[in-house]
Amino acid sequence: MKLTINERIVLFELLPKEGSFSTLKILREAREALELTPKERKDWEVQITPQGAIQWNPKKAKTVEVNVKDVQDIAKAALVKLDEDEKLTDQHVTLYEKIVLNK
């Protein structure tokens, strides 16, 4: 799935921190796939602010193909739950469209 840097960060944060052993192995692999590589961090001028926010140069950051197939159901459930609870934010919109609405 092609994801922007923001979508990768949001999806990374959506993934649960707990689960069965087999689920945790899948989640670990997904987090590794979503994590920004050192080259991406350098090329896209990624910085972490003193407040802990992640910033990057939007002119340099690219959409990249990330294998998230194994966690799509988990991410979909999390996004649907946020929607039902009316807790979606603007950051979730494009990811919701891609994962839940299959756009």
C-alpha positions as CSV (number, residue, x, y, z in Angstrom):
1,M,0.0,0.0,0.0
2,K,1.3,3.4,-0.9
3,L,1.5,5.6,2.2
4,T,2.7,9.1,3.0
5,I,5.0,9.8,5.9
6,N,2.0,11.1,7.9
7,E,0.0,7.9,7.2
8,R,2.9,5.8,8.2
9,I,3.2,7.6,11.5
10,V,-0.5,7.5,12.2
11,L,-0.7,3.8,11.3
12,F,2.3,3.0,13.5
13,E,0.5,4.7,16.4
14,L,-2.8,2.9,15.8
15,L,-1.3,-0.5,16.1
16,P,-2.0,-2.2,19.5
17,K,0.8,-2.5,22.1
18,E,-0.5,-5.8,23.5
19,G,-1.8,-9.1,22.1
20,S,-1.0,-12.8,21.7
21,F,2.5,-13.9,20.8
22,S,1.7,-14.5,17.2
23,T,-0.1,-11.1,16.9
24,L,2.9,-9.3,18.5
25,K,5.3,-10.9,16.0
26,I,3.1,-9.6,13.1
27,L,2.9,-6.2,14.8
28,R,6.7,-6.0,15.2
29,E,7.2,-6.7,11.5
30,A,4.6,-4.1,10.6
31,R,6.2,-1.5,12.8
32,E,9.6,-2.2,11.2
33,A,8.0,-1.7,7.7
34,L,6.4,1.5,8.8
35,E,9.4,2.9,10.5
36,L,11.3,5.6,8.6
37,T,14.7,4.5,7.4
38,P,17.8,6.5,8.2
39,K,18.0,7.5,4.5
40,E,14.3,8.6,4.5
41,R,15.0,10.7,7.6
42,K,18.0,12.4,6.0
43,D,16.5,12.8,2.5
44,W,13.2,14.2,3.9
45,E,14.8,16.3,6.6
46,V,12.9,14.6,9.4
47,Q,13.3,16.2,12.8
48,I,11.8,15.7,16.2
49,T,10.8,18.9,18.0
50,P,11.5,19.4,21.8
51,Q,7.8,18.7,22.3
52,G,8.2,15.3,20.6
53,A,6.4,16.2,17.3
54,I,7.8,14.9,14.1
55,Q,8.4,17.4,11.3
56,W,9.7,16.9,7.8
57,N,10.1,18.8,4.5
58,P,6.9,18.2,2.6
59,K,8.6,19.1,-0.7
60,K,11.0,16.3,-0.3
61,A,8.9,13.5,1.4
62,K,7.6,10.9,-0.9
63,T,4.8,8.4,-0.9
64,V,6.3,4.9,-0.6
65,E,5.0,1.4,-0.9
66,V,4.8,-0.3,2.5
67,N,3.7,-3.8,3.1
68,V,1.0,-3.6,5.7
69,K,-1.2,-6.5,4.4
70,D,-0.8,-8.5,7.6
71,V,-2.1,-5.7,9.9
72,Q,-4.8,-4.2,7.6
73,D,-7.6,-6.0,9.6
74,I,-6.2,-4.7,12.9
75,A,-5.8,-1.2,11.5
76,K,-9.3,-1.3,10.0
77,A,-10.8,-2.3,13.3
78,A,-9.0,0.5,15.1
79,L,-10.1,3.1,12.6
80,V,-13.7,1.9,12.6
81,K,-13.7,2.0,16.5
82,L,-12.4,5.6,16.4
83,D,-15.1,6.5,13.9
84,E,-17.9,4.9,16.0
85,D,-16.6,6.7,19.1
86,E,-16.4,9.9,17.0
87,K,-12.7,10.2,17.8
88,L,-11.2,10.3,14.3
89,T,-9.0,13.3,13.6
90,D,-8.0,15.0,10.4
91,Q,-4.8,12.9,10.5
92,H,-6.8,9.7,10.2
93,V,-8.9,10.7,7.1
94,T,-6.6,9.5,4.2
95,L,-5.7,6.4,6.1
96,Y,-9.4,5.6,6.8
97,E,-10.1,6.1,3.1
98,K,-7.3,3.7,2.1
99,I,-7.9,1.0,4.7
100,V,-11.6,1.1,5.5
101,L,-13.1,2.4,2.3
102,N,-10.5,0.7,0.0
103,K,-9.9,3.9,-2.0
